[in-house]
Amino acid sequence: MSLRSTALDQRTLLAVAVALAIAGCAKKEQPAAVEAPATPAAATADATALEGQVDIVAWPGYIERGETDKGYDWVTQFEQDTGCKVNVKTAGTSDEMVSLMTQGGYDLVTASGDASLRLIRGGTVQPVDVARIASYGTVDERLREAPWHYVDGKHYGTPYQWGPNVLMYNTAVFKDAPSSWSVVFEEQQLPDGKSNKGRVQAYDGAIYIADAALYLMAKQPELGIKDPYELNEAQYAAALDVLRRQHPLVQRYWHDANVQVQDFTTEGIVASGSWPFQANTLAANAQPVSSTVPAEGATGWADTTMLAANAKHPNCAYKWMEWSLNPKVQGDVAAWFGSVPAVPAACKGNALLTDEGCAANGFDNFDKIHFWRTPEAACSQGNCVPYSRWATDYVAIMGGR
């Protein structure tokens, strides 16, 4: 699987809203070592009694209980087995997730790499004891000690799902998949003979600056960009210039998956960066939509279930982290969201995902994805533009400045 400043609708409402809308019309450099915050007494107490509930901040489509589609339910059995009621608050951006977790009241969060380091540095989440998570050894070895959640020799959560930020496009306009992100960044005539102006979208999170930087890695190699999350002043200025020139083309800066699905259905949008979730939803509803990873590559997300420093229900939270690594759960989530499981065993024998699902969702593209990571001032170049600048400047760009 971010810097997403506005909440998404509840997942259980998402697909319903999508279906209604469609019917009406026809889912990193190694960070510097940080001192781990003290583990609160609640998580280290000898008491193992389950508290009866667990409160989770999650991306839409990540925690389903069959209310949208009875075939997708990985909550009901957990609640029956443990007695821990699952309460979910969906969030549409990494910024919102950080804000919600900082405010408190939640036990777990499915954080992307652009939020996880901020949560760790702020003492908002705590290290987890993987000895309490029996299935941790089944996690993809590429993720077990990934730098966005394994810091200073400590595990700050359990990997959940991962995938690319795809280029979603209208197949009635593009008979062949677009080969470059230029279709959303540069004004041009599309294959249907019309301009792309007002027919494309861009993501409304500041991490989208990395998408522009990734595009420049191929378009202007003389800039010397090696990592889209590590930009010196000149590289950063060039990325902002791409985004300012893009602004007149953009119909909407999206953060709500439901709204983007409706825009592709009814508003004439033909190309945008997106998530596999939206592409799968549109395709399932017979819309002329597909997705691709262009020649320049893609940014992406690898999400981690992280434990709040002051979790009120740590025992139920640990039970959920273990449950979330169940191959059946992993495969079902991947099938619903269009993501890749963090547990490779989920790639075989899952009726919803099928044995071809992992390959179709990009299992072998791991090394081609530039996973979201919080930009920091200290970087391999010596000094880079920190995330605080990214956030401020991107708000200005969306406002046309």
C-alpha positions in Angstrom: 0.0 0.0 0.0 0.8 7.5 2.8 -0.5 11.9 3.8 -4.1 11.7 3.0 -5.8 14.6 4.8 -9.5 13.7 4.6 -11.5 10.7 5.8 -13.0 8.2 3.4 -16.5 6.9 3.9 -16.8 3.7 5.9 -15.8 0.8 3.8 -19.1 -0.9 4.3 -20.7 2.1 2.7 -18.2 2.4 -0.1 -19.2 -0.5 -2.3 -22.9 0.3 -1.6 -22.4 3.9 -2.7 -20.5 2.8 -5.7 -23.1 0.3 -6.7 -25.9 2.9 -6.4 -23.9 5.4 -8.4 -23.3 3.0 -11.2 -26.8 1.6 -11.2 -28.1 5.2 -11.5 -26.0 5.6 -14.6 -26.9 2.5 -16.6 -7.7 -1.5 -1.3 12.6 3.6 1.3 16.1 4.3 2.7 16.6 2.7 6.1 15.3 5.3 8.6 17.6 6.6 11.3 17.5 4.6 14.5 15.1 6.0 17.0 14.7 5.3 20.7 11.7 3.1 21.3 9.1 4.6 23.5 8.5 2.9 26.9 6.2 0.0 26.6 3.0 0.8 28.6 2.0 -1.4 31.5 -1.1 -2.4 29.7 0.9 -4.4 27.1 3.3 -5.9 29.5 1.0 -6.9 32.3 0.8 -10.6 33.1 -3.0 -10.5 32.6 -4.0 -12.1 29.3 -7.7 -11.7 29.7 -9.3 -10.5 26.4 -10.9 -7.1 26.8 -14.0 -7.7 24.6 -13.2 -5.3 21.8 -10.5 -3.9 19.5 -10.6 -0.5 17.9 -8.8 -0.1 14.5 -8.1 2.7 12.2 -7.9 1.2 8.7 -7.8 1.9 5.0 -11.2 1.4 3.2 -11.7 -2.2 2.0 -9.2 -3.6 4.5 -11.5 -4.9 7.2 -14.8 -6.4 5.9 -17.5 -8.2 7.8 -19.7 -9.3 4.8 -22.0 -6.3 5.0 -21.1 -5.3 1.4 -20.6 -8.8 0.0 -21.2 -11.9 2.1 -18.3 -13.6 0.4 -15.9 -11.2 2.0 -16.0 -11.5 5.8 -12.9 -11.9 7.9 -14.3 -10.3 11.0 -17.3 -12.4 12.1 -15.3 -15.6 12.7 -12.6 -13.6 14.7 -15.3 -12.1 16.9 -16.9 -15.5 17.5 -13.6 -17.2 18.3 -12.3 -14.5 20.6 -15.2 -12.5 21.9 -13.4 -9.3 20.8 -15.7 -7.0 18.9 -14.0 -5.3 16.0 -14.7 -1.5 15.7 -13.3 0.2 12.6 -12.7 3.8 11.7 -11.7 4.2 8.1 -9.3 6.9 7.0 -8.5 8.2 3.5 -5.0 9.6 4.0 -1.9 8.8 6.0 -2.1 12.3 7.5 -5.5 11.5 8.9 -4.3 8.2 10.3 -1.5 10.0 12.1 -4.0 12.5 13.5 -6.5 9.9 14.7 -3.8 7.8 16.4 -2.3 10.9 18.0 -5.7 11.9 19.4 -5.9 8.4 21.0 -8.8 6.0 21.5 -7.6 3.4 19.0 -5.7 0.1 19.5 -4.4 -0.6 16.0 -3.8 1.2 12.7 -3.0 -0.2 9.2 -0.3 2.4 8.5 1.5 2.9 5.2 5.2 3.7 5.1 4.6 7.4 4.9 2.9 7.4 8.3 4.7 4.6 10.1 7.9 6.4 10.8 6.1 9.5 12.1 4.0 7.3 14.4 7.2 5.6 15.7 9.1 8.9 16.2 6.2 10.5 17.9 5.9 7.6 20.4 2.3 7.1 19.1 2.9 3.3 18.5 4.9 0.8 20.5 7.2 -2.1 19.6 5.3 -5.4 19.3 6.5 -8.7 20.8 6.5 -11.0 17.7 6.8 -14.0 20.1 3.1 -13.3 20.9 2.4 -13.5 17.1 2.9 -17.2 16.3 2.4 -16.7 12.5 5.0 -13.9 12.2 7.5 -16.4 10.7 5.1 -16.9 7.7 5.4 -13.3 6.6 7.1 -12.6 3.3 10.9 -12.4 4.1 11.0 -9.2 2.0 8.7 -7.6 4.6 9.7 -9.0 7.9 12.3 -6.4 8.6 11.3 -3.7 6.1 12.7 -0.2 7.1 9.3 1.4 7.4 8.3 -0.7 10.4 11.5 -2.4 11.7 13.5 0.3 13.5 16.5 0.1 15.8 16.2 -3.6 15.9 12.5 -3.5 17.0 9.4 -4.6 15.3 6.7 -2.0 15.2 3.8 -4.1 13.9 2.9 -6.9 11.5 2.9 -6.5 7.7 -0.6 -6.7 6.2 -0.8 -6.0 2.5 1.1 -4.2 -0.2 0.8 -3.0 -3.8 1.4 -0.3 -6.4 -0.3 3.0 -7.1 -1.5 2.1 -10.5 -2.4 4.3 -13.6 -6.1 3.7 -14.0 -7.5 4.5 -17.5 -10.6 4.3 -19.6 -10.2 1.5 -22.2 -12.7 3.2 -24.6 -10.2 6.1 -24.9 -6.9 4.1 -24.6 -7.2 1.0 -26.8 -3.7 0.2 -25.6 -2.5 0.8 -22.0 -0.7 4.1 -21.6 3.0 3.6 -21.5 3.9 6.7 -19.5 2.6 8.8 -16.6 2.8 11.8 -19.0 -0.9 11.3 -19.8 -1.7 12.8 -16.4 1.3 15.1 -16.0 1.6 16.8 -19.4 -1.1 18.4 -21.5 -1.6 16.3 -24.7 -4.0 15.0 -27.2 -5.3 11.6 -26.2 -6.0 8.7 -28.6 -9.6 9.8 -29.0 -8.4 13.1 -30.5 -9.4 15.2 -27.4 -7.1 16.9 -24.9 -6.5 15.5 -21.5 -7.3 18.8 -19.9 -10.0 18.4 -17.3 -10.1 14.7 -17.8 -7.5 13.5 -15.4 -7.2 13.4 -11.6 -4.3 13.6 -9.1 -4.1 12.4 -5.5 -4.6 15.0 -2.9 -1.9 13.8 -0.5 1.5 15.5 -0.3 3.2 12.1 -0.9 2.0 12.6 -4.5 5.1 14.8 -5.0 7.0 11.5 -5.1 5.0 10.5 -8.1 6.2 13.6 -9.9 9.7 12.9 -8.8 9.5 9.3 -10.1 8.3 10.6 -13.4 11.3 13.0 -13.5 13.7 10.2 -12.8 13.1 9.0 -16.3 12.1 12.2 -18.1 15.0 14.3 -16.7 17.8 11.9 -15.6 20.2 14.9 -15.5 18.5 15.9 -12.2 20.1 12.9 -10.6 17.1 11.7 -8.6 17.8 8.3 -7.2 15.0 8.1 -4.7 11.6 9.9 -5.1 11.4 10.4 -1.3 14.9 12.0 -1.0 15.0 15.3 -3.0 17.5 18.1 -2.7 16.3 21.6 -3.3 16.8 21.5 -7.1 15.1 18.2 -7.5 12.3 19.2 -5.3 11.7 22.4 -7.2 11.6 20.4 -10.5 8.9 18.1 -9.0 6.8 21.0 -7.9 7.1 22.5 -11.3 5.7 19.3 -12.8 2.7 19.5 -10.4 2.1 23.2 -11.0 1.9 22.6 -14.8 -0.4 19.6 -14.1 -2.8 21.7 -12.1 -4.8 23.1 -15.1 -5.4 19.5 -16.3 -6.8 18.2 -13.1 -10.6 17.8 -12.7 -10.3 16.8 -9.1 -7.6 16.0 -6.4 -9.1 12.8 -5.1 -8.9 11.2 -1.7 -12.2 9.4 -1.6 -12.2 6.1 -3.5 -16.0 6.2 -3.8 -15.9 9.6 -5.4 -13.2 8.6 -7.8 -15.2 5.6 -8.9 -18.2 7.8 -9.6 -16.1 10.3 -11.5 -14.8 7.5 -13.8 -18.4 6.4 -14.2 -20.2 9.6 -14.8 -17.8 12.6 -15.0 -15.7 11.7 -18.1 -12.5 11.1 -16.2 -10.2 8.9 -18.3 -6.9 8.6 -16.5 -5.5 9.0 -12.9 -3.2 7.5 -10.4 -5.3 5.1 -8.3 -5.4 2.0 -6.2 -6.3 -1.5 -7.4 -9.4 -1.3 -5.3 -11.0 1.3 -7.5 -9.9 -0.4 -10.7 -11.4 -3.7 -9.5 -14.6 -2.1 -8.4 -15.2 -0.5 -11.7 -14.2 -3.5 -13.7 -16.6 -5.7 -11.6 -19.4 -3.3 -12.5 -18.6 -3.7 -16.3 -17.1 -0.2 -16.7 -14.5 0.3 -19.4 -11.6 0.6 -17.0 -8.2 -1.1 -16.6 -4.9 -0.3 -14.9 -1.2 -0.5 -15.6 2.2 0.3 -14.2 3.9 2.6 -16.8 7.5 2.4 -18.0 8.7 4.8 -15.3 7.5 2.4 -12.6 5.2 3.3 -9.7 5.1 4.4 -6.1 3.3 2.1 -3.8 2.3 1.1 -0.3 3.3 -1.6 2.1 1.0 -1.4 5.1 1.7 -2.5 8.7 -0.8 -3.2 11.5 0.7 -1.1 14.3 -0.1 -1.1 18.1 -0.9 2.1 19.8 1.4 3.1 22.6 -1.6 3.4 25.0 -3.8 0.7 23.6 -6.7 0.0 25.9 -7.3 -3.5 24.5 -3.8 -4.9 23.9 -4.7 -8.5 24.3 -7.5 -8.4 21.7 -5.1 -6.3 19.5 -2.5 -9.1 19.6 -5.2 -11.6 18.8 -6.2 -9.5 15.8 -2.6 -9.2 14.6 -2.2 -13.0 14.7 -5.6 -13.5 13.0 -4.6 -11.0 10.2 -1.7 -13.2 9.2 -4.0 -16.2 8.6 -3.5 -17.2 5.0 -7.3 -17.3 4.4 -7.7 -13.8 5.7 -4.7 -12.6 3.8 -6.0 -14.1 0.5 -9.5 -12.7 1.0 -8.2 -9.2 1.7 -6.0 -9.3 -1.4 -8.9 -10.5 -3.6 -11.2 -7.7 -2.3 -8.6 -4.9 -2.4 -6.5 -6.0 -5.4 -3.4 -6.1 -3.2 -0.6 -8.6 -2.5 -0.7 -10.6 0.7 2.1 -10.2 3.2 1.9 -14.0 3.7 3.0 -15.9 0.5 1.0 -19.0 1.5 -2.1 -17.0 0.8 -1.3 -17.1 -2.9 -2.4 -20.7 -3.2 -5.7 -22.4 -2.6 -7.8 -19.3 -2.0 -11.1 -19.5 -3.8 -11.5 -15.7 -4.0 -8.0 -14.8 -4.9 -7.4 -17.9 -7.1 -3.9 -19.2 -7.7 -3.3 -16.6 -10.3 -4.3 -13.7 -8.1 -0.9 -12.9 -6.5 0.8 -12.7 -9.9 -1.9 -10.6 -11.3 -1.7 -8.2 -8.4 2.1 -7.8 -8.8 3.8 -10.3 -6.5 6.9 -10.3 -8.7 7.0 -6.5 -9.0 8.2 -5.8 -5.4 11.6 -4.5 -6.5 10.0 -2.2 -9.1 7.9 -0.3 -6.5 9.1 2.7 -4.7 7.2 2.2 -1.4 5.9 5.2 0.4 8.2 6.5 3.1 8.2 9.7 5.1 10.7 12.2 3.5 13.3 13.4 6.1 15.8 16.2 6.1 18.7 13.8 6.8 19.2 11.6 3.7 21.8 9.8 1.6 22.4 13.1 -0.3 23.2 14.8 3.0 20.3 17.2 3.2 16.8 16.7 1.6 13.5 18.6 1.8 11.6 17.2 4.8 7.9 16.2 4.8 6.8 19.3 6.6 7.7 21.3 3.4 6.0 18.7 1.2 2.8 19.1 3.1 2.7 22.9 3.0 3.8 23.2 -0.6 1.3 20.6 -1.9 -1.6 22.4 -0.3 -0.5 25.5 -2.2 -0.3 23.6 -5.5 -3.8 22.2 -5.1 -4.9 25.8 -4.6 -3.3 26.8 -7.9 -0.3 28.5 -6.3 
